[in-house]
Amino acid sequence: MTVNGAPVRSLHGRSKDGPACRAPGCEAEREALSHVLGSCHKGNLLRNARHNKIRPMIAEVLRGKDGLEVEVPCIAENGSSRRVDIIIIDRGKSQAWIVDLTVRYEGGEQQATEVDNEKKRIYEPCVRDLKGKYRMEEYEVEVIGLYILSELTPYGMDKKTSCLLLMSGLLSYEETVLMLSLPKVERPLKIPFDLDVISDSDIWDWFRFTRENIPRLREALDIPESVILENRSGFDGTEILCILSGRLSYPSRYTTLSLIYCRSKPELSMAFSWIVGHVDATFGHLLMSLDLCWLTAKDIALFCRAVRRKGAPLRDIWCFIDGTFRPCCRPKEDQRTIYSGHYRLHGLKFQSVMAANGLVVNLDGPWPGRRHDSGMLAESGLIKLLTTKMNEIGTIYRIYGDPAYPISEYLEGPFRNGALALSDEQKDFNVAMAGVRIAVEWGFGEVVQQFAFLDFEKNMKVLLQPVGSLYTVGTLLTNCRVRLGHGGKVSDFFGIAPPSLEQYLKNRLD
């Protein structure tokens, strides 16, 4: 059974938020289905575009005839002006055909016949004018109306229309076969996404996780086994997780991703938006608080000893702080707000705190690209979080930052150059601490290295997509990778294993 249907919610009309048609230039007050499929201004433009694309294709097939004219103006017997799509003239047989196309939604089994009769009524009164214009006074002229489906599947004509052309003598059998085999624009087959048919190397390259860890990550992220989106598209939980990691892993177009997932671009876009919102809303708090199950007094003391073993002169440093600038596309509005004179780029800034076990403990942002690191620290509330945490522990441990940060009870930094030159001991101190502070830079690099989409500034459009949420989700996925044993450069450097994936995401000890 062949059904000429279209998903109503995917069309330009049928808004669920109001009765008015959303198509640009359409002033209809009601958005009924008959309006969307029939008289809507947007629908007319789409059908006209399809008409203008198919007409030269048919003309090309008929190019072998003796005479071929396209878009011929003519005058009917009542004086009205008309324009014929195609005129074919066979001087040897003294025959001519007036061919006019109509693009419509399928209206029944007799649609092709109805279109042909309608075109005959319109253009038969124009035959006398065309005979005089092309010296065809003694010719037999026939009017043929071609019915072209307006559905999204084949470009090809209706079979009844093709048979009509064959019987009329306008097309030979070979030309009719050629007409039926016009290029097609078909929707991708709805093949269910199957991780088992993808090789292990491709899974690693595309999704940044191993085959066995993807189902575990899906369960830990509380992604349902089946996800139904707002437009009623259904996704498997593993599939929608792979859409997230696959989209972030490299700046690929949705056209390329549709070949992997066998999904349309709108479906992939909606699925990506849903999973980004889910992960950010459910687990984003893990990067905003120090009330973590794996951050006890014992763990912080362990971090301090690990940093000390790597040559740090200080005994109470357990993590490192720094800001990162993420370039983005220049917006149309408020360009000055996110422009950084230091980098001479538009972008957003994030403040990150990296622990010795390789996990980002705290991430604050996004901030305008012009904001200084010390300004982000003052407004982020991190000092208040550190005060609460140290009071809970009963011992003061400090974090270490670069010279941009002010020194305080909970924050240490290197010696600054001032009126007096630094002594050799002070220089040695700065060099030793720089050797361990580099860990926070490794953390920034790991995020954009594994999820390179976040480093593609041309697609980081702050007014069109949640750039801040994307970087937050990328950081969360990087923490998950570290716990699963993928890319734990910082944890390997300090020799401390992070908590299990479930402990990290559930924030509870089993």
N, C-alpha and C positions, 0 to 999 in steps of 0.2 A: 504494500500500500504506500503510495506517495502522498505526503502531506506538505502543502505549501504553508508553513507556519513560521512565525517569528516570535521570540520571547518578548512579550509586551514591555517588560520593565527595561529591556535593553534598547528600546526605541527612544526617540527624542521626546515622546509624550508619555502619557500615563503616569504623571507625578502622583505620588501618594501623599504629598504634603499640601496639595491645593488643587482646585478644579481647573485653573488656567493652564493653557498650553505653554510649555517651556521653550518651544522652538523659537530661535531669534527671528524677528520680523513677523511672527504670527500673532494676531490679535484676537484669536478665538477665546471666548470666555469659558467654554466647556472643553474638556480634554477627553471626549468620548472616543471609544475605539474606532468608530466610523470616521471621526475627524482625523485621527492619527493615520489611518490607512488610506484615507481618501483625499480630503480637501486641505490638509495641513500644508502650509507654505513650505516647511522643511521637506515634507514628503515629495512635493512637486519638484523641488530642486534635486533631490536624489534621483527621482525617475528621469528627469531631464538629463542629468549627468550620465546615467546609464544609457539613455537613448543616444547621446552624442558619442559615447564610447563604442557602441555596437554598430552604428551606422557605417563608419569607415571600415570596420571589419567585414561587413557584408559586401560593401562596395569592392573591397579587395578581392573577394571570392569571385565576383562577377566581372572583374576587370578584363577578362578574355573576350567579352562580347564586342561587336563591331562599334557600338556607340554607348557611352556611359556618361550620364550627367548627374551631379549630386547637388542637392538643395536648389531646385529650379523654381523660380517664382512664376506664377500663372494667375489668370483671371477667370473666374467662373462665369456662367451665363448670366447670373444675376448681378454681376459687377463686383463681387467680393474678391479680395486678394487671397491667394493661397500660396503655399510653398510645399513642393513635393520633395520627399527625401531623395529618391533615386529614380531616374528614367533610364531604361535599357532599350536600345534601338537595334534591331536586327535588319539591316538593309537588304540582305539576301532573301529573306523570307517575307519582307514587307510587314514585319510585326514589331510591336513595341509594348513595353510593360511599364506601368506606373506603380512603383513600390513605395509604400509608406509604412513606417514602423510605429508601433504603439507599445509602451511599457506600462503594464498594469499588474496589480495583484490578481491572483487567480480567483475568478468569480464563478466557476462552474465548468462542466464538461463542454459546453457550447461556446466558451469564451472566444476561441480562435475563429469560429464561424461568425460570431457576432461582430468581432473586430473587422473581419474581411467585408462583411455587408456594410458596416458603418463607413469604411474607407471608400467603398464603391459609391455610396450616396454623396460623399463629400467631393470626390475627385472626378467622377464621370462627367459632371458639368464643366470641368476644365479641359476635357479632351480636345474640344474644338480649338481652343487657344493654343494648346501645345502642338497640335497638328500643323497649324499655320506657322508657329515659331520654328519648328524643326523640319518643315517640308515633308509632312507625313500625311498628306490629304488622302491618299489611297491605302494607308496602312490600317491594319487591324490593331487597335489599342485596347489593352486589358488592364484594369486596376486591381491590384493585389494588396491587401492589408496584412502586414506581418504582426503577429502577436508575440511579444517577448515577455517572458516571466520577469517579475520584479523581485523574485525571491533571491536569496544570497547564494544559492548553490550554482547551477550551471549558467554560463553565458548563453549556451546553445538555445536554439529556438524550440518551440513546442513541436512535437512530432507531427501533429495534424497540419501545422503550418508548412512544415517541410514537405509533407506529402502533397499539399495543395500546390506548392511551387513545382513539384515534379510532374504532377498531372497537367498543369497548365502549359508545360513545355518550356517554361522559362529556364529551368535548371535541368541539366542532364543527370543521369543516375550518379555519376562520379561527383558532380558538383553538389548534389544533395547530401551525399555521404560526407563531403568536406564541410558543408554547412553545419551538419549535426556534430562535427568534431571540432567546433570552434574552441579556443582555449577556455579552460574552466578555472574558476576561482572557488575552490571547495574548502569547507571548514575542516580543520584537522579531525581525524578520527578520535572518538572519545575512548581512547585506550587507557584503562586504569593505570595509575602510576605504580610501578613495581620496582622496588629497590633491588630485588634479586637478579634482575636482568642487567644491572649495571655492574661493571667490573670494580674490584676493590680499589684499583688505582684511580679510576674516574670518580668514585665516591669520595675519595680523599681530596682530589683536585677540585671537585665541584662544591662539596659541602663542608670541607675542613674537619670532618670527623670520620672515624672508622665505621665500618658497617655495623659491628656489634654494639657500638656506643650510641648510635642514633636512636634506637628504640628506648634505651635507658634514659637518654636525654629528654625524649618526648614525655616519658612518664614523670621525670623529675620536674619538668616545666609545667606540669598540670595541663597539658594539651589533650583535649578529648580524643577518643579514637575516631570520632566522626565530627566534622565541623560543618555547619550549615550557615552560609553567609546571608547577608541581607537580601541579595537577589536570588536566593534559593539555590545557589550553586553548592554542591556538596564536595567536601574534601576529606581525605583520610588524614588522621593526625600526623602520621609520619610524612605524608606528602607536603602538608603545609609547613612543617618544620624544615623540610628540605628546600622549600621555596624561600624561606627566610634566610637560611645559611647560604643557599646558592645565589640569591640576589646580592647579599652582602659580600660574598667572597670575591667578586670581581665586577667591575662596572659593565655588565652585559645589558643589552636591550631586552625588553620584554619579547620582542620578535624572536630573539635567539632562545630565550628561556621557554617559549612556547613549543619549540622543537623537542625540548627535553621532557616537559610535563604534559605535552599534548593538550594544552589549555589555551583559550583565547587570551589576548592581552588584557581585556577588562577583568576577566576572572583572576588572572595572576596579580593584577594591581590591587584588587579588593582583598585577595587572600594575604598579600604582603602587608597591607595596611592593618588587617585584622590581627595578624600574628605579632606585629611590632607593638600594637597597642596592648595586646594580651601580656606579653613578656614585660613590657615597661610598667604596666599597672600592677602586675602580680609580684614582680621581683625587684622593681626599681628601688624599693625601700632598703634593700641590702647594701646599696651604695650611698645611703643617706644617713646611716646611723652607725654608731660604734657598739651598740648593744647586740653583739654577735656571740653565738655559742662557742665559736672557736677562738675568741679573743678574750681569754681569761688572763688573770695575773700570771699564771704559770706559762701561758703561751707567749705573752709579751716579754717575760724574762728570758724565755728561750730565744726569741728574736734578738734581744740585746746581746746575748752571748754569741749568736751566729755572726752578727755585725762586727762584734769585737774580734772574733777569730779571723776576719778578713782584713784586719789591720786598722780598724777605726780606733783613734785615740780615746774616744768617749765610750763610757760603759753603759749609758742609759739611752742610747738611740735604738729605737725599735722599728721605725719606718721612715719614709722619705716623701717629701711633698714637692710638687712643681706644677706649673701651669703649661698647657699646650694650646697652640693656636691651630685651628682647623680652617683652612681656606674654604670659601664657598663662592657661589656665583653672585655677581653683583646684582642686588635687588633693584627694582624700579623705584622703590620708595625708601626713605630713611637710609640712604647710602652712607651718610656720614656716621651714623650710629655704629655700624659694624666695621667701619674702615679702620685699619691699623696703620698709623704712620710709621711704626717701627718695621713692620713687614711689608708695608706698601701694598697691602692686599685687603680685600674684604673677607671677613671671616668671623668665627665665633671662638671663644676661649672656654676651656674647662680646667678645673682644678682637681688634681688627682693625688691620692695618698697611696703609696705602694708599700706593702708589708714585705718582710723578709721571706715569707713563704710563697711569694709570687702572685698573690692576689691583690687586686685593687680594693683597699679597705673603704675608701670614701671617694666619691666623684661628685663634684658640684658644677653645675652649669646647665645650659649654656649662658655665657656672659658675652656682651658686645666685644668685638675684637679689639677695641681701643682700651679696654680695662686693664689696669696694671695688676700684677700678681698679688701685691700687698692689698690692693683694693678688693680683690676677690676674697682673700683671706678674711678681711675685716667684716665683710657682709655675708660670708657663707655660714657663719655660726660654728665653724670647726673648733675654734678655741673653747667655746662653751661645751661642745661635745667632749673635748679632751679633758676639760676641768671635771666634768661629771664622771668620766671614766676613771680618771686618776683618784678622785675622791672615793669611788667605789672600790678601787684596788687597795688604796692606802699607801701607795708608793708613787712617786713622780717619775714617769718616763717621758722622754721627749722625742719629738720628730725633728728631722734635719732638712733644711731647705737651702736654696742658693742665696746669694747676697740680696736678692730682691725682697726677701722676707725680713720683717723686724724680729729681733731676738726677744724672747719672752720666757716665762717660766716653763712653758711647754714646747717651745720652738727654739732650736739652735741653728746657727749658721756659721759660715766661714769668717775669718778675720778680713776686715775691709781695709783697703788702702786709704789712708788719711793724710794728715800733715806729716806724719812720720812714716818712713818706709817700714815694711814688714820685716820682722826678724827672721832668721833662718828657721827657728822653731815654729813660728807662725806659718811660714810657707810650707814646711813639712806637714803641719797639721792640715792645712787646706788641701794639699795634694792627697794625703791619706784619706780624708773624708770624701774627696771627689771620686776616689776609686770605688767607694761603696754607694755614694749617692747616684752613680750612673744607673743603678737598678731601676729608678723611676723612669729614666729615658728608655730603657729596654722595654718597660711596660707600655709606654706610648707607641713604640715601634711595633710591638707585637700586635696591637689592636689593628693598626692600618696595614700591616703586612699580611695578616691572615684575612682581613675583611677589607680588601682594597677599594670597595665601593665607597667607603667613608673617606677615602683620600682622593676621590674624583670630584674636584671642586666644581666642574661644569654642571654636575647634576645635584649639587648641594644647594637647593633653592629654598631659602628660608621662608618665603611667602607661599610656597606651593607644597611643601612637605615638612614633616616634623624632624628637622635636622638634629635637634637636641636629643630626641627619643632614639633616633637611629644610632647615634654615638653611644648612648647609654646601653642600648641593647647589644651593640658590638662589644662593649666592655664586659657586659655580663656573659656573653658567649665566650669571650677570651678567658675569663675566670673559669668557666666550665671546661674549656679546653685544657687549662693548666691542671685542674683536678683530675681530668681523665688521662693525664700523661702526655698531652700534646703541647709541645713548645714551652715547657716550664724552665726557661733560661734563668730567671731570677731565683726560683726555688732550688735549681741545681747549683747555682753559684753559692748560695748560702747554706745549702745542704739541709733544708727543712721541707718536709712534705706537707702540702696543704691538706685540709680536711676532705672527707669524701664528698662526692657530688651531691648526694642526698642531704648530708649535714649542712653543706653550704647553702643550698637552695631552700631547704625547710627551716634552716636556722635552729636546729635542735640536735642534741646528741642522742644517738641511738643507744 
